[in-house]
Amino acid sequence: MCDPAEVAALFVEPIQGESGYVVPPLGYLKELRKLCDKHGILLVCDEVQTGMGRTGKMFACEHEGVMPDIVCLAKALGAGLSIGATVAKAELADWEPGAHSNSFGGNPVMCAASLASIEVLVKERLPQKATKIGESTLKRLAEMKDRHKIMGDVRGKGLMIGVEFVKDKKTKERFLDVTDIMVEAHKRGLILLPCGVNCIRVVPPLIVTQEQMEKGLDILEQSISEVEKLL
């Protein structure tokens, strides 16, 4: 065990990204917040993947009403242009002028793109839209799971959804050939990305329509069926 006095900060993703879109149990972040407060440890939330409306809230930590000390942002922050930000409480970032610098910070084009992106997110209520379409998507995927022997756990929040594939639903032995499903989907006009070793992520743009989402899920199911024929 580590002495809490030796720990400066605890870094956590509200939903694990590259590990397979793993959603922690409800209350997990709140308990981390309590633990950090008890020992004087900073809580840092990595919202690079979960932030900017992806999970149905502007930031995923909002689902539990948790206020981190520091939030890391990137990816959707620039809506396709390269930008990252470290947002901290005032008492942590109240530095003297010149105390911190970086090579490419403050690029005006990237900052303008980020501000425009945030404006669209708020005006068009894209986090709320992610919640609505995400709920129907999770329901559809749960129905698909009952029809397909290689579909395992389906999990996520908003439009950050992971679909796990298994060889056996009882033992949960991993089905490692998810690339085969992705190839079949690509043949049909759908681009998919993996996460973890046996998961495929469902992460459409937040501007996706319900009709587009349904078409994508149709192709995903067709692709799964095609792969299952070979098993």
C-alpha positions in Angstrom: 0.0 0.0 0.0 1.1 3.5 -0.7 1.2 6.2 1.9 -1.4 8.8 1.0 1.0 11.5 1.9 3.2 10.4 -1.0 0.3 10.8 -3.6 0.0 14.2 -5.2 -2.9 13.4 -7.5 -5.2 10.6 -8.7 -6.0 10.5 -12.4 -9.1 8.7 -13.7 -11.3 8.5 -16.8 -15.0 8.7 -15.8 -15.5 6.0 -18.4 -12.4 4.0 -19.5 -11.8 4.6 -23.1 -9.1 2.4 -24.8 -9.7 -0.4 -22.2 -13.1 -1.2 -23.8 -15.5 1.6 -22.8 -15.8 0.3 -19.3 -18.5 2.2 -17.2 -17.7 2.2 -13.5 -20.5 1.4 -10.9 -22.7 4.3 -9.9 -21.0 6.1 -7.0 -17.4 5.2 -8.0 -16.4 8.8 -8.7 -18.1 10.1 -5.6 -16.1 7.6 -3.5 -12.9 8.7 -5.2 -13.7 12.3 -4.5 -14.2 11.5 -0.8 -11.0 9.5 -0.7 -9.0 12.4 -2.3 -10.6 15.0 0.0 -9.8 12.8 3.1 -6.1 12.6 2.2 -5.5 16.0 0.5 -5.1 14.4 -2.9 -6.0 16.2 -6.2 -8.6 14.5 -8.3 -7.9 14.8 -12.0 -10.5 13.7 -14.5 -9.3 12.8 -18.0 -12.3 13.8 -20.1 -10.4 13.7 -23.5 -12.8 11.0 -24.7 -15.8 11.5 -22.4 -16.0 15.3 -22.4 -17.8 17.8 -24.6 -21.2 16.2 -24.6 -20.3 12.7 -25.6 -21.9 10.9 -22.7 -25.1 13.1 -22.5 -23.5 15.7 -20.1 -20.9 18.3 -21.1 -18.5 16.4 -18.8 -19.0 12.8 -17.8 -18.2 13.6 -14.1 -21.4 15.5 -14.0 -23.4 12.3 -14.0 -22.4 11.9 -10.4 -22.2 15.6 -9.5 -18.5 15.3 -8.9 -16.3 18.4 -9.2 -12.7 17.4 -10.0 -9.7 19.6 -9.2 -8.4 19.4 -12.7 -10.0 18.3 -16.0 -8.1 17.3 -19.1 -9.8 18.1 -22.5 -8.9 17.6 -26.1 -10.3 15.8 -29.3 -13.9 17.1 -29.5 -12.8 20.4 -27.9 -11.7 21.5 -31.3 -14.3 19.7 -33.4 -11.6 18.2 -35.7 -8.8 20.7 -35.2 -6.0 20.0 -32.8 -6.4 21.5 -29.4 -6.0 20.4 -25.8 -6.7 22.1 -22.5 -6.0 21.6 -18.8 -8.7 23.2 -16.8 -8.0 23.7 -13.1 -9.6 25.3 -10.0 -8.4 28.9 -9.6 -6.4 28.2 -6.5 -4.4 25.6 -8.4 -3.8 27.8 -11.5 -3.2 31.2 -9.9 0.4 31.5 -11.1 2.6 34.5 -11.6 2.8 35.8 -15.2 5.5 33.9 -17.0 5.5 31.0 -14.6 4.4 28.6 -17.2 4.8 28.4 -21.0 4.5 25.9 -23.9 5.5 25.7 -27.5 2.2 25.9 -29.3 -0.3 27.1 -26.8 -2.9 29.8 -27.5 -3.1 29.2 -31.3 -5.9 31.7 -32.3 -7.3 29.5 -35.1 -7.7 26.5 -32.8 -9.1 28.6 -30.0 -11.7 30.1 -32.4 -12.7 26.7 -33.6 -13.0 25.5 -30.0 -15.2 28.4 -29.0 -17.4 27.9 -32.1 -17.7 24.2 -31.2 -18.8 24.9 -27.6 -21.4 27.4 -28.9 -22.9 24.8 -31.2 -22.9 22.1 -28.4 -24.9 24.5 -26.2 -27.2 26.1 -28.8 -28.2 22.8 -30.5 -28.4 20.9 -27.2 -26.2 18.2 -28.5 -25.5 16.6 -25.1 -29.3 16.1 -24.6 -29.5 14.7 -28.1 -26.7 12.3 -27.2 -28.8 11.1 -24.3 -31.9 10.5 -26.3 -30.3 8.7 -29.3 -27.9 6.9 -26.9 -30.9 5.4 -25.0 -32.5 4.1 -28.1 -29.2 2.7 -29.4 -28.5 0.8 -26.2 -32.0 -0.6 -26.3 -31.5 -1.7 -29.9 -28.1 -3.2 -29.2 -29.6 -5.1 -26.2 -32.1 -6.7 -28.6 -29.4 -7.6 -31.0 -27.4 -9.2 -28.2 -30.2 -11.7 -27.7 -30.1 -12.7 -31.4 -26.3 -13.1 -31.8 -24.2 -15.7 -30.0 -21.0 -13.6 -30.2 -22.4 -10.4 -28.7 -21.5 -10.0 -25.1 -21.8 -7.0 -22.8 -23.3 -3.8 -24.2 -22.5 -0.7 -22.1 -22.1 3.0 -22.2 -23.6 6.4 -21.6 -25.0 8.8 -24.2 -23.2 8.2 -27.5 -20.1 6.6 -26.0 -21.1 2.9 -26.3 -19.0 -0.2 -26.3 -20.1 -3.6 -27.7 -18.1 -6.6 -26.4 -17.7 -9.8 -28.4 -17.3 -13.2 -26.9 -16.8 -16.8 -28.0 -19.0 -18.1 -25.1 -21.5 -16.0 -23.2 -21.3 -18.2 -20.1 -17.5 -18.2 -19.8 -17.1 -14.7 -21.4 -14.1 -16.0 -23.3 -13.1 -13.2 -25.6 -13.8 -13.2 -29.3 -10.6 -11.7 -30.7 -11.6 -11.4 -34.4 -13.6 -8.2 -34.1 -11.6 -6.9 -37.2 -13.6 -9.4 -39.3 -16.8 -7.6 -38.2 -15.2 -4.2 -39.0 -14.2 -5.4 -42.5 -17.7 -6.6 -43.2 -19.1 -3.3 -42.0 -16.7 -1.3 -44.2 -17.8 -3.3 -47.2 -21.3 -2.0 -46.5 -20.3 1.6 -46.0 -19.9 1.8 -42.2 -16.6 2.7 -40.5 -16.1 1.1 -37.1 -13.2 1.3 -34.6 -12.2 -1.2 -31.9 -11.5 -0.5 -28.3 -9.9 -2.9 -25.9 -9.1 -6.3 -27.3 -12.6 -7.6 -28.1 -14.9 -4.5 -28.3 -16.2 -2.3 -31.0 -17.1 1.3 -30.1 -20.3 3.0 -31.2 -19.4 6.7 -31.2 -21.1 8.6 -34.0 -20.8 12.4 -34.3 -23.2 14.1 -31.9 -25.0 15.6 -34.9 -26.1 12.1 -36.0 -29.8 11.7 -36.8 -32.0 8.9 -35.5 -32.4 7.6 -39.1 -28.6 7.6 -39.6 -28.1 5.8 -36.4 -30.6 3.1 -37.3 -29.0 2.6 -40.7 -25.6 2.2 -39.0 -27.0 -0.4 -36.5 -28.6 -2.3 -39.4 -25.2 -2.6 -41.1 -23.6 -3.6 -37.8 -26.1 -6.4 -37.3 -25.7 -7.6 -40.9 -21.9 -7.7 -40.4 -22.2 -9.7 -37.2 -24.5 -12.2 -38.9 -22.0 -12.5 -41.8 -19.1 -13.3 -39.4 -21.3 -15.8 -37.4 -21.9 -17.8 -40.6 -18.2 -18.7 -40.6 -18.1 -19.9 -37.0 
